[in-house]
Amino acid sequence: MTDAARATNLTSAAGLIVRQPRARAGGRLMPFDRWLGRQVQQRIADAPVRLELWDGRFADGAPQRAAGDLIVHDRRVLIGLAMNPELYFGEAYAAGRLEVRGFLPDVLAALSRRMAPRAAWRERLAAVLSPANSLTAARRNVHHHYDLGNDFYARWLDREMVYTCAYYADAEMSLEAAQRAKLDLVCRKLQLRAGETVVEAGCGWGALARYMGRQYGVRVKAFNLSREQLDWARTRARTEGLDGQVEFIEDDYRNVTGEYDAFVSVGMLEHVGRASFHDLAHVVRRTVRRSGGRGLLHFIGRDAPRRLNPWIRRRIFPGAYTPTLAEVTADVLAPAGMSVVDVENLRLHYARTLAHWSSRFAVAREPVREAYGEEFRRTWELYLAGSEAAFALGWLQLFQVVFSPRASRPPFLTRAILYGRDERPV
């Protein structure tokens, strides 16, 4: 059977996504299968989600009413869900051997509420024992996720290709408006002034660097390891007449040199890896001016130490780690000689951002499938929906931390200068 033949049908009406499963091919259902299905159903007993086996019947113990159903097509999927659901749910879904009936983010949210975190000491130990991201590994990890082709991302990101959490200053904002609001919020938090110098670690497609140069008159050096992103960023900078003001450099953040008025990193800290925090601390210490310097870290984080989902680490973000505020403060900012000035959590803004991305990705599903294959499309569909659920539930946080050298004057004394009076947040 071809990928096209076994692709699921997707319809959207009033926010409901219904997936019609492919023909069942799991073979004869054995007593062992029924028993194992009961064990898996018991694990999610408190979630309004039913497990449907390949004979068309629900597993024993399935609730009468549910937010959605997991449709298992064969015994191998059932065994994977019993042994390691965090990994094999994603593997089976991407392969089309596990279907979801219902609105995917809601079903994933219901399942996520049943996730019991491992003991904190185990997570801390696992993070410490994880290998550091070498320069070679960092480049390989960036290539895995970001060098998929600019056309792919352009299908579902905003016009400026901002691939980080937007800021919905007004609940009715479009994705484009919310991303512009985020760029300006970062600049206001840094209190940028014309003629100053800024270094950006991990610049994506260059939207923030260009915005800082164009709107605030600063000179920016932006570092990135993705050649495809940098090609796009440099072209846009030339088109906008920012060539002499914004410089895009293909290099690792660890190789940043010089001293700057401001240091900014948006969406890069997650890729540093727990074992390499000391490298980032060293970079911040040597690059931020001791008098009047300041910086901002914008990153996905946690309330308690916990590694990323193993399927996400394998298929989406190899080498990534989402830290707690305590880890960033103790292992990055304190060794760098920095004091925290301001902390803001924008996790619900990221949930809304991901909902916007998922809607646009759904529109582009057929071109993506034709270009990359059905398994790739399903992988990214699950990643976006699962991330939305994680932020909505609070499994993931989105922190913005403003900092400045310990003995230096902070960039602002109150938040009054940061927010407009007419803002109507999410």
N, C-alpha and C positions, 0 to 999 in steps of 0.2 A: 504494500500500500504506500502511495506517495505521501510526502508531507502535506501537500495540498488536500489530499483526500481525507487525511485524518485530522486536519486542522479543525479546531472547535469553532462553532458559529457563535457570534457575539451580537446581541441586540441590546439597545439601550433605550429605556423608557422610564421616565420619572426616577432616574438614578438606579434602576435595577439592571444588573447584568446577568443574563441567563446563558449558561454554557451547556450545549447539547453534547453528551459524550459520544465518542466513536463506538463502533461496534465492539461488543465484549469479546475478549479473546483470552480470558484467564483459564480456560479449561474447566474441568469438572470441580465443583466445590467439595472439599473433603471436610470431615469432622474437625480436623486440625485447623482448617481455615476459619470455620465458624467460631472455634474456641479463641483463636488468635484475634479475630475481629472483635470479640467480646472484651478481650483485654485492652485493645486499643481504645474502644469506646469508653471503657471505664476510666481510662486516663483523662479523657476529656468530658467526664460525666457532668461537670458543672457548666460546661459550655453548650449553648444551644446549637450544636452541630452534630449531624448524624453521619455515620459511616455506612456507606452502601457498597456491598460486595458485588463481584462480577456476575452473580446470578440474578441481580436486580433487587435483592432483598436487603433490608437494613440489618446491621449487626445487632445482636441481642443487647438490650439496654438502651437503644437509641431513643431519644426523647420524641414525643408525639409531635411537638411543634419545634421548628428550628429556624435559625437565621440562614442556614445553608447546609449543604451536604458535601461530603468528600466521597467521590466515586472512585473506588479502587478497581483497576482493570486486571490485576494478576497477583499471584501469591508473593512474588518478589517484592512488590510495593508494600504489601501487608507486613512482611517480615521487616522491611526497612523502617516502617512507621513504628513498629514495636521496639526495634533495637536502638535506633538513633533518629527520632523524628525531626530534630533540628536540621540534620543534614539531608536525609532522604526524602523529606517532604518536597524540598526544592528540586532535588534531582528527578524525582518521579513526575512532578508537575511540568518541569521543562521538557521532559521526554514525551509528554502526552499520555503517560500511563496512570496519572492521577488527575481527575477533573474536579472542578469546584462548581457546584450549582448554587447560585446566589451572587450577591454583590461581593466581589473578591475582598476589598478592604474590610468589610464588616465581618466576613467569615474569618479572616486572618486576625482581626482584633479579638473576636470571640475566643479563638484558639490561644492567642497570646496571653490572655488573662489567666490561662491555666499553667503558664510557664513558671516553674519554681526555680529561682536562681540558685546556682551552686553556692556553697559556703564562701564567704568573702575571702577567707584566707587562701582557699584554693585558687580563686580568680587572681589574687595578687601574686601568688606563686607562679601561676601559669604565665602571667604577663611578664614577670621578671625573667623567667626562663626562656621566653620567646627570643629567637635570634634577632640581633640588630639588623636594621635595613641598611646594608652596605650601599655604596654609590651605585654599584652594578644592579643590586636588587631593587633599589629605588627607581632606577630608570626602567627596569623590566616591569615593575608594578604599574608605573605611570603608563607605559605603552599598552599594557593589558586593558586598561579601562578607558584611557583618554584618546588613544590613537585608533579609534574605530571608524574614523571618517567624519569630517566636519558636517557633511550632508546628513548623516544620521542624527546628530544632535540638533541640527538646525530644524529638523522636522517637528520637534516638540519643546525646545527651549524658547525663550523670548527672542526678540530681534537682536539684542545685544549679546546673546549666548552666555547668559549668566547662569552658572550651574551650581548655585548655592542658595541658601534660604532667602526668600524675599521678605520684605517688611510691609505689612498691610496697615499703614497708618490710617487708612479708611477701609472699613469692612467691605466696601463695594469696589475696591480697586481691581483693575485687570492685572494679569501677571506682569505685563510690561511696566505698568505704573508702579507696582509693588517692588519690582527689581530696581527701578530708578530710585525709589524711596530708600531702599536698603543702601545703595551706593552713597546717597547723600547723607544718610544717618551715620555711616562709617566716617565720612569726611568731617561731619560736625563733631563726632566724638573725639576725633583726632585734632580738632580745632586748627585745621590747615590754613596757612597764610601764604599768599603769593610769594614766590621766590624761594620757598623752602625746598628741602630735598627729602624724598621718601624712598624707602626700599620696600618692595613687596615680594614676599616669599611665597611662590606658588600662585601664578597670576591667571591661570585658566586661559580664556580667550581674550583677556586684556581689558575687559569692560571697566573694572575699577581703576586701573592705571590710566586709561584714557579719560575717564570721568574726572579724576583728580587733576590731571594736567589741563583739561579743557575748562572745567568749571571753577577750579581753585587756583590755577596758575602755578602749581608746584612742578618740580622736576622729579621724574620717577624713573627708578631702575627696577624692572620687574623680572623675576627669575622663574623659570619653568623648564621642565624636562621634556615636555611634549612638543615635538617638532610641528605636528599638524596644528596644534593650538597656536603656536608662535607664528607660523606662516600666516594664519588668519588674522592674528592680532597686529602684526607688522603691516599687513595690507590695509587694514582699517586705520591704523595710525597715520600712514602716508596719505590716505584719502582725506583724512580730517586735518591735515597739516600739522601733525604733532610729532613729526620725525625727530626734531631736535630737542623735544621736551620730554618725550617718553621713550625709553630704551628697553627693548625686550631682549633678555639674555638667556640663551639655552645653557643652563647650568643648574647644579644642585644648590639648595639653600645653604649648605655647609661651606660653599665657596664664596659666599658674599663677602666683599671687602669694603672698606671705607666707613665713614661715620655719617649719620643721617639725622635729620630733625625728627623723623617719624619712621617707625617700623610697623608694617601691617601684614597680616596673614589671614586670608579668608578661605576656609575650607582646605587648608593644607596640613594643619596640625594632626588630623586624623591619620595621615599617611606617614607621619614621622616614625611611629612605632615606639612603644614604651621604653625599649632598651636604648633608644637614641635621643631621649629627652635632654641628656646632658649636652649633646651636640647643638641642639637648638638653643639651650641656655647660653652656651658660649657665643653663638652668633648674636643673640640679642645683647649680651653684655658688651661686645666689642663694637656694635654698629649704632646703638642708640646714644646720642649725645648726652653727656652727664648733666649739662645745663640746658634746661628747656626741652629736652627730648621726651618722647612719649611713644606709645605703641598700642596696638589693638590686635587681639587674637579672637577670631570668629571660628568656632569649631563645634562639631558634634561631640557630645559628651554623655556622661552617665551620672546618676546619683550615687551609685556604689560600684566598686570595681567589677567589671564583667567583660569578657571578650566578646567580639562580634560573633553573630551567628556563624557557625562553621560553613554553611552553604554560601553565605555572603563572602566570607574570607576566601573560599575556593573559587567561586564563579565571578564575583563582582570586584571586591577590594582586597586582593592579596596583600599581606603585610600590614594591614590597617589595624588601628587600635583606637577606641573611643574612650578617652580618659575622664576621670572625675575632676571636678574643680580643685579638690585637695591635691591631686597628683600634679596638675599643671602649676599650681601655686608653689608646691614644695619642691618640684623637680625641674621646673623651667624658670619661673619668675624669681623665686628666692635666690637660687644660685647665680642668676644674672644680675642681682642687685636691684631688682625692681619691686615697687610697691603697687598693689592693686588699688586702682582709683575708682573703678565702677564695674559692676557685673550686671548683666541683663540676660534673662532667659527668654528666647523667642521660639520655644518648641512648637507652640500651636501655629505660629506663622509658618513653620516648616511643614506641618501637616497640611496646611492649606496650599502651600507651594507645590507639594507632592501631588495633591489632588488635581491641581491645574496641569501639572506635567502628565499625570496618568490620563487625563481627558484628551490631551493633545496626542499622546502616544497611541491611544485607542483609535483616533482618527487616522493615524499613519500606519496602522497595523499591517495592511496589505503591502505597501511599498517596503516596509521593514522586512516582512516575511520573504518577499521576492528577492531582496538584496542579500539577506543574511541567513535565511532559513527559519523554519517554524520553531525549532528548539531555542534559537537565539531570541526570537520575539517573545516566546513564553517566559524565558529567563528574565528579561527586562520587565515584562509585565508584572511578574511576581515580585521582583525587586522593588519596583516603584510602589506597588500596593502594600507590600509588607512594611516598607519604610514609613508610609503614611500612617499605618496602624501603630507602629512603634512610637512615633512622635505623638499621635493622638492619645495613646495610653500612658505615656510618660516613661516607656522603656528607654527611649533616647531623649536627650535634651539638646538644645542649641544655645550655646553660651557665647556672649560677646564680653570680653574682658579688656578694659582699658587699664594701662599701666604706665608708670613713669619711674625714673631713677629715684631711689629712696630719699635722697636729700634734695631733690629737685621740686620745683613748684608744679603741681599737677595741672593738666590742660584746662580744667574747669573746676569750680568750687561747688556748683549746684547743677542739677539737671535742667534748670529752667531754660538754658540756651539750646538744649537739644531737641525739644519737641514743640511743634506748632500748637497753638491753642485750639485749632479746628480739627485736630486729629481725632478720629473715631476708630480706635483699635479693634482688632478681631475680638 
